[in-house]
Amino acid sequence: MAKIILLNKPFNVLSQFTDSEGRATLADFVTEKKLYPAGRLDYDSEGLLLLTDNGTVQHRISHPRTKMPKTYWVQVEGAPTEQDIEPLRVGAILKDGPCLPAMVELIPEPNIWKREPPIRARKAIPTTWLQLVITEGRNRQVRRMTASLGFPTLRLIRVKIGEWSIDTLKPGETRQITVATPPIKSTRPKHSNRSYRRL
């Protein structure tokens, strides 16, 4: 069995246990040793981060080949319409290439904790919330996707990774679960018994 810790990572916390610049890290919220983040969450993003004591589980969660879906609540500047967000469903085009199609919908403002410090607010410009599900993990991908539409991300909260959800965890809170350790699959190519004549 493998241990998984679900953490609601607060805003402006690094997804690592040490920092030479004195910034807040996972060590401020997780005291248990020999745990490793399964994937990352940007310093200025909030929400679900998984940590585990098992390398196989860590690889299965974080490796791009598994295409584990990740669900985000995204507050953007402006008021996008269904037509505006349609390119995300097709596959946003970013500088490092096209994205896989995302599941995206306009949602009411979720009932969530207040962020400290709060987002910058402009009286003349509204904000809108989106729910976005992606299966990739490029650097700052969600922020770049909404920016490509002309709607900058103001706040980004990851609420689900695969089957694991943030549920009622408050910022800085953790919950521990155990899961079966998946079998390790060999990555070595299979060779047939056919003999080849040396040229």
C-alpha positions as CSV (number, residue, x, y, z in Angstrom):
1,M,0.0,0.0,0.0
2,A,1.1,3.6,-0.7
3,K,0.3,6.7,1.3
4,I,-1.1,9.8,-0.4
5,I,-1.4,13.2,1.3
6,L,-4.0,15.6,-0.1
7,L,-2.9,19.2,0.6
8,N,-4.8,22.4,-0.1
9,K,-1.8,24.4,-1.1
10,P,-2.2,28.1,-0.1
11,F,-1.4,31.0,-2.4
12,N,2.3,32.0,-2.6
13,V,3.6,28.6,-1.3
14,L,6.3,26.7,-3.2
15,S,5.6,23.1,-4.2
16,Q,8.8,21.9,-2.5
17,F,10.2,21.5,1.0
18,T,13.1,24.0,1.0
19,D,13.8,27.4,-0.4
20,S,17.0,29.5,-0.1
21,E,15.0,32.7,-0.4
22,G,12.9,32.2,2.7
23,R,9.6,31.8,1.0
24,A,6.8,29.5,2.3
25,T,7.2,25.9,1.4
26,L,5.4,22.5,1.9
27,A,7.5,22.1,5.1
28,D,5.2,24.8,6.7
29,F,2.2,22.5,6.3
30,V,3.5,18.9,6.0
31,T,5.8,17.7,8.8
32,E,5.9,14.0,7.8
33,K,9.2,12.9,6.3
34,K,9.9,11.0,3.1
35,L,7.0,12.4,1.1
36,Y,7.4,13.8,-2.4
37,P,5.0,16.0,-4.5
38,A,3.3,14.1,-7.3
39,G,3.4,16.9,-9.8
40,R,3.6,20.7,-9.1
41,L,1.4,23.6,-8.6
42,D,2.7,27.1,-9.3
43,Y,3.7,29.4,-6.5
44,D,0.9,31.8,-7.2
45,S,-1.8,29.1,-7.7
46,E,-3.9,27.4,-5.0
47,G,-5.6,24.1,-4.4
48,L,-5.0,20.4,-4.5
49,L,-1.5,19.1,-4.4
50,L,-0.8,15.4,-3.9
51,L,2.2,14.0,-2.0
52,T,3.2,10.4,-1.7
53,D,5.8,8.1,-0.2
54,N,5.8,5.8,-3.2
55,G,7.8,6.5,-6.4
56,T,5.6,4.3,-8.6
57,V,2.5,6.2,-7.5
58,Q,4.3,9.5,-7.9
59,H,5.2,8.6,-11.4
60,R,1.7,7.4,-12.3
61,I,0.1,10.6,-11.1
62,S,2.6,13.1,-12.5
63,H,3.9,11.6,-15.8
64,P,2.4,13.3,-18.9
65,R,1.8,9.9,-20.5
66,T,-0.9,9.0,-18.0
67,K,-3.0,12.0,-19.0
68,M,-4.6,12.2,-15.6
69,P,-7.3,14.8,-15.8
70,K,-6.9,17.9,-13.6
71,T,-9.8,20.2,-12.8
72,Y,-9.3,23.9,-12.1
73,W,-11.6,26.8,-11.1
74,V,-10.3,29.9,-12.9
75,Q,-11.2,33.5,-12.3
76,V,-10.5,35.6,-15.4
77,E,-10.6,39.3,-16.1
78,G,-13.5,40.2,-18.4
79,A,-16.7,38.5,-19.4
80,P,-16.0,35.7,-21.9
81,T,-19.0,34.1,-23.8
82,E,-19.5,30.5,-24.9
83,Q,-18.1,31.6,-28.3
84,D,-15.0,33.1,-26.7
85,I,-14.1,29.9,-24.8
86,E,-14.8,27.5,-27.8
87,P,-11.2,27.6,-28.9
88,L,-10.2,25.9,-25.7
89,R,-12.5,23.0,-26.4
90,V,-10.9,22.6,-29.8
91,G,-7.3,23.1,-28.6
92,A,-5.7,26.4,-27.7
93,I,-2.7,27.4,-29.8
94,L,0.2,28.4,-27.6
95,K,3.8,29.4,-28.5
96,D,5.0,25.9,-27.7
97,G,2.4,24.3,-29.9
98,P,-1.3,23.3,-29.8
99,C,-2.9,22.1,-26.6
100,L,-5.1,19.0,-26.4
101,P,-8.8,19.8,-26.3
102,A,-10.0,20.9,-22.9
103,M,-13.3,20.6,-21.1
104,V,-14.4,24.1,-20.2
105,E,-17.6,25.8,-19.0
106,L,-18.7,29.1,-17.5
107,I,-19.7,28.6,-13.8
108,P,-21.1,30.8,-11.0
109,E,-18.6,32.1,-8.5
110,P,-17.7,29.1,-6.3
111,N,-18.2,29.3,-2.5
112,I,-14.5,29.3,-1.5
113,W,-12.1,30.8,0.9
114,K,-10.9,34.4,0.6
115,R,-7.4,34.8,-0.8
116,E,-4.8,36.8,1.0
117,P,-3.8,39.1,-0.5
118,P,-7.0,39.4,-2.7
119,I,-6.9,39.7,-6.4
120,R,-6.6,43.1,-8.0
121,A,-10.1,44.4,-8.6
122,R,-11.1,47.0,-11.3
123,K,-14.6,48.5,-10.9
124,A,-15.1,49.0,-14.6
125,I,-14.0,45.4,-15.6
126,P,-16.0,42.4,-14.5
127,T,-14.5,39.0,-13.7
128,T,-15.8,35.5,-14.6
129,W,-15.2,32.0,-13.3
130,L,-14.5,29.0,-15.6
131,Q,-14.2,25.3,-14.8
132,L,-11.4,23.9,-16.9
133,V,-10.3,20.3,-17.2
134,I,-7.0,19.4,-18.9
135,T,-4.9,16.3,-19.2
136,E,-1.6,18.0,-19.9
137,G,0.9,19.7,-17.5
138,R,2.8,22.4,-19.4
139,N,4.4,25.3,-17.6
140,R,1.7,27.8,-16.5
141,Q,-0.6,26.2,-19.1
142,V,-4.0,27.3,-17.8
143,R,-2.9,30.9,-17.5
144,R,-1.5,30.9,-21.0
145,M,-4.7,29.3,-22.4
146,T,-7.0,32.0,-21.0
147,A,-4.5,34.7,-22.0
148,S,-4.6,33.4,-25.6
149,L,-8.3,34.3,-25.6
150,G,-7.7,37.8,-24.2
151,F,-8.9,37.0,-20.7
152,P,-6.0,37.0,-18.2
153,T,-6.2,34.6,-15.2
154,L,-6.6,36.4,-11.9
155,R,-7.0,33.4,-9.6
156,L,-6.3,29.7,-10.2
157,I,-7.5,26.9,-8.0
158,R,-6.9,23.2,-8.7
159,V,-9.8,21.3,-7.2
160,K,-9.3,17.8,-8.5
161,I,-6.6,15.4,-9.8
162,G,-8.0,12.2,-11.3
163,E,-10.3,10.7,-8.6
164,W,-9.0,12.9,-5.8
165,S,-10.8,16.0,-4.8
166,I,-10.0,18.9,-2.5
167,D,-13.5,18.6,-1.0
168,T,-13.7,20.6,2.3
169,L,-10.0,21.0,2.9
170,K,-9.2,24.6,3.8
171,P,-5.9,26.3,2.8
172,G,-3.0,24.5,4.5
173,E,-5.1,21.5,5.6
174,T,-4.2,17.9,4.7
175,R,-5.9,14.6,4.5
176,Q,-4.3,11.2,4.3
177,I,-5.4,8.2,2.3
178,T,-3.9,4.9,1.3
179,V,-4.0,3.3,-2.2
180,A,-2.9,0.0,-3.7
181,T,0.6,0.3,-5.3
182,P,0.2,-0.1,-9.1
183,P,2.5,-2.8,-10.7
184,I,5.7,-1.5,-12.3
185,K,5.5,-2.0,-16.0
186,S,8.8,-2.6,-17.9
187,T,9.7,0.0,-20.4
188,R,12.3,-2.3,-22.1
189,P,11.4,-3.2,-25.7
190,K,10.2,-6.8,-26.2
191,H,12.4,-8.9,-28.4
192,S,11.2,-11.8,-30.5
193,N,12.9,-15.2,-30.6
194,R,13.5,-14.7,-34.4
195,S,17.2,-14.9,-35.2
196,Y,18.7,-12.4,-37.7
197,R,21.6,-13.1,-40.0
198,R,24.5,-10.7,-39.4
199,L,25.3,-8.6,-42.5
